[in-house]
Amino acid sequence: MRPLLAAAPSFLLVSSLAAQGETGFLRGRGRLDLSASYSLDRFDDVRLENPVESFEDGARALWGLYAAYGVRDDLDLVVNAAYASAEADGEPAFEDESDLQDVAVQVKWRSGAWTLGPGEIRWLLAPGVRLPLTDYESYSKNPLNGLGEDDTVLLGRTILHYDWRSTYVALETGYDHRNGPLDDEVPLHLSLGTTLGRVTWQVFATNLIALGDTVSSPRLSDERDGYVRFGVGAYVRVSERFGLSLSVRHSDDGTNEAQGFSLGTVLRF
């Protein structure tokens, strides 16, 4: 039987391809988890720096699909894909956009595990790649409502994870190399969770560090700039095979701020 917490953490994170990060929980050989989610981020005031312009009422929606399969007890294969929609009310100069966005494929391998105090610490390697699914409208063509940068990103990730009874803390970091015009990035994803009855509660924080000069954009969740994000989430186990997730968050790239939420359903096989 899988650990109690293993049902929850990853599915608090499926709102987008730039989600809060992975944890060190693995599914187990032959186990499959599937999730579908809806995510919305809204900007009351939007400012572009190139060109210098200000707008009101920007919004972005993401429909996400997430799958994680246990190849071995110490190895998971994770696939995450999204359909994106972006709009700004009353701005005819920038058309609203919607299209299939990116797909990310990642492996999570537990390279070591050690007893530390009352719990266990695990170290995982989690390399991956993110690819555009379509030739969608990029920021260079539509700086307000572009869906992404339409480039390939190599994800060099590692995860440090500690859990004790019904509580865990996880840090995912590494180096992401972009094969496009944007700078490479260093992600820092920190999450802390605990389970009470059928509900796992989580707080999370993300700091995405862009390595170089960047141009401000309202599309925080697509990593055009470095940004800071924090929030809270909950996962409810309705049954052994079905669950629901909810999270709320605040994002800030130093120029623009956004408030958002995500809703998800989870099936476990």
C-alpha positions in Angstrom: 0.0 0.0 0.0 1.3 3.5 -0.9 2.1 6.0 1.9 -0.9 8.1 3.0 0.8 11.4 1.8 1.6 10.0 -1.6 -1.9 10.6 -2.8 -1.8 14.3 -2.4 1.2 16.5 -3.0 1.7 16.2 -6.8 -1.9 17.0 -7.5 -1.9 20.3 -5.7 0.6 21.3 -8.4 -1.0 20.5 -11.7 -2.3 24.0 -12.5 0.3 24.7 -15.2 3.6 23.7 -16.6 5.1 26.2 -14.3 3.5 24.8 -11.2 4.8 24.9 -7.7 7.2 22.0 -8.2 7.4 18.2 -7.6 7.9 16.4 -4.3 9.8 13.3 -3.5 6.7 11.0 -3.3 6.7 8.2 -5.9 3.8 6.1 -7.0 5.2 2.6 -6.9 5.7 0.0 -9.7 2.7 -0.3 -12.0 0.7 2.5 -10.3 -0.8 5.3 -12.4 -2.2 8.7 -11.3 -4.2 10.9 -13.6 -5.4 14.5 -13.0 -7.3 17.1 -14.9 -7.3 20.7 -13.6 -8.5 24.2 -14.3 -6.5 27.3 -13.4 -7.2 31.0 -13.6 -4.8 34.0 -12.9 -6.2 37.5 -13.0 -4.3 40.8 -13.2 -6.1 44.0 -12.1 -3.4 46.3 -13.5 -1.0 45.2 -16.2 2.2 47.0 -17.2 4.5 46.2 -20.2 8.0 47.7 -20.2 8.7 47.1 -23.9 6.8 49.0 -25.2 5.9 51.0 -22.1 2.1 50.5 -21.8 -0.5 50.0 -19.0 -3.7 48.0 -19.2 -6.5 46.7 -16.9 -8.2 43.4 -16.3 -5.9 40.8 -17.8 -6.7 37.2 -17.3 -5.2 33.8 -18.1 -6.8 30.3 -18.0 -5.1 26.9 -18.2 -6.6 23.5 -18.6 -4.0 21.0 -17.5 -3.6 17.2 -17.8 -1.1 15.4 -15.5 0.0 11.8 -15.5 2.5 10.0 -13.3 3.4 6.3 -13.8 5.5 4.2 -11.5 8.0 2.5 -13.8 9.8 1.0 -10.7 9.4 1.6 -7.0 12.2 4.1 -7.2 11.4 5.7 -10.7 8.4 7.7 -11.9 7.6 9.0 -15.4 5.7 12.3 -15.3 3.9 14.0 -18.3 2.2 17.4 -18.0 0.4 19.2 -20.8 -1.7 22.4 -21.0 -4.2 24.3 -23.1 -3.9 28.0 -22.5 -6.2 31.0 -23.0 -5.2 34.7 -22.4 -7.2 37.9 -22.8 -7.2 41.6 -21.8 -10.6 43.4 -21.7 -11.0 46.2 -24.2 -7.6 46.0 -25.8 -8.2 45.6 -29.6 -4.5 46.2 -30.3 -3.7 42.8 -28.7 -5.9 39.9 -29.8 -7.1 37.3 -27.3 -5.3 34.0 -27.7 -6.0 30.4 -27.0 -4.3 27.2 -28.1 -2.5 24.1 -27.0 0.6 25.3 -25.2 3.4 23.0 -24.0 4.1 19.5 -22.8 6.6 18.6 -20.2 8.1 15.1 -19.8 10.1 14.4 -16.6 11.5 11.4 -14.8 11.9 11.2 -11.0 14.5 8.8 -9.7 15.2 8.3 -6.0 18.9 8.1 -5.9 19.2 7.8 -2.1 17.2 7.6 1.1 18.5 7.9 4.7 17.0 7.9 8.2 17.3 11.3 9.8 15.9 11.8 13.3 12.3 10.6 13.5 11.8 10.6 9.7 13.4 9.9 6.3 15.3 12.2 3.9 15.3 11.4 0.2 17.3 12.7 -2.7 15.9 12.5 -6.2 17.1 13.4 -9.7 14.3 14.7 -11.9 15.6 15.7 -15.4 13.1 16.5 -18.2 12.2 18.5 -21.3 9.4 21.0 -22.1 8.3 21.3 -25.7 5.7 23.5 -27.5 2.7 21.4 -28.7 1.7 23.9 -31.5 3.0 27.0 -33.2 1.1 29.2 -30.8 1.2 33.0 -30.6 4.4 33.9 -28.7 5.2 37.0 -26.6 7.3 38.4 -29.4 4.2 38.6 -31.6 1.7 39.5 -28.8 3.4 40.8 -25.7 0.2 41.2 -23.7 -1.7 37.9 -24.5 1.1 35.7 -25.9 0.8 32.1 -24.6 4.5 31.4 -24.1 7.8 31.7 -25.9 7.4 28.7 -28.2 10.9 27.2 -27.3 12.3 24.0 -26.0 13.5 24.0 -22.4 15.8 21.4 -20.9 15.0 20.8 -17.2 17.9 19.9 -15.0 16.1 19.3 -11.7 16.8 17.7 -8.3 14.5 17.2 -5.3 15.4 17.0 -1.6 12.5 15.6 0.4 11.9 14.9 4.1 8.9 13.3 5.7 7.9 12.3 9.2 4.6 10.6 9.9 1.9 12.7 8.2 4.1 15.7 7.5 6.6 16.5 4.7 8.8 19.2 3.3 10.2 19.2 -0.2 12.6 21.5 -2.2 12.9 21.2 -6.0 15.7 23.2 -7.7 18.1 22.9 -10.5 19.0 24.7 -13.8 16.6 25.1 -16.8 18.3 25.8 -20.2 16.1 27.5 -22.8 16.8 27.0 -26.5 15.2 30.3 -27.5 15.6 34.1 -26.9 14.9 34.0 -23.2 17.4 33.6 -20.4 18.2 30.4 -18.6 16.6 30.0 -15.2 17.1 28.6 -11.7 13.8 27.4 -10.1 13.3 27.1 -6.4 10.1 25.3 -5.3 9.5 24.8 -1.6 6.4 23.0 -0.2 5.3 21.9 3.2 2.3 19.6 3.8 0.5 17.7 6.5 -2.4 15.3 6.5 -5.4 15.6 8.9 -7.9 12.9 8.3 -8.9 12.8 4.6 -7.4 16.2 3.8 -3.8 17.0 3.1 -3.0 20.7 3.5 0.0 22.4 1.8 1.7 25.8 1.8 4.1 26.5 -1.1 6.5 29.2 -2.3 8.3 29.5 -5.7 11.2 31.8 -6.7 12.1 31.6 -10.4 15.4 33.4 -11.0 16.0 34.5 -14.6 19.8 34.6 -15.4 20.1 37.9 -17.3 18.2 40.9 -18.4 14.5 40.2 -19.0 11.5 42.2 -20.3 8.5 42.4 -18.0 5.3 40.6 -19.1 2.0 39.9 -17.4 2.3 36.2 -18.1 3.9 35.3 -14.8 3.0 31.7 -15.0 4.9 31.2 -18.2 8.3 32.3 -16.9 9.0 35.2 -19.1 10.7 36.8 -16.1 11.8 35.8 -12.8 8.9 35.9 -10.3 7.9 35.0 -6.7 4.7 33.0 -6.0 3.2 31.7 -2.8 0.0 30.1 -1.8 -1.9 27.4 0.0 -3.7 24.2 -1.2 -5.7 21.2 -0.1 -6.2 17.7 -1.4 -9.3 15.8 -0.3 -9.4 12.0 -0.6 -13.0 11.2 -1.5 -12.1 7.5 -1.9 -9.1 5.3 -2.4 -9.2 6.0 -6.2 -10.6 9.5 -6.4 -9.7 12.9 -5.0 -10.2 16.7 -5.4 -7.7 19.5 -5.1 -7.9 23.2 -4.6 -5.2 25.9 -4.3 -5.0 29.7 -4.3 -1.9 31.8 -4.9 -0.4 35.2 -5.3 2.4 36.0 -7.9 4.7 39.0 -8.3 7.4 39.6 -10.9 8.4 43.0 -9.5 6.2 44.9 -12.0 2.9 43.0 -12.2 0.9 41.1 -9.6 -1.7 38.4 -10.1 -4.1 36.4 -7.9 -5.1 32.9 -9.0 -6.7 29.6 -8.1 -6.7 26.0 -9.4 -9.3 23.2 -9.2 -8.4 19.6 -10.0 -9.7 16.0 -10.0 -7.5 13.0 -9.4 -7.9 9.3 -10.5 -5.6 6.7 -9.1 -5.1 3.2 -10.6 
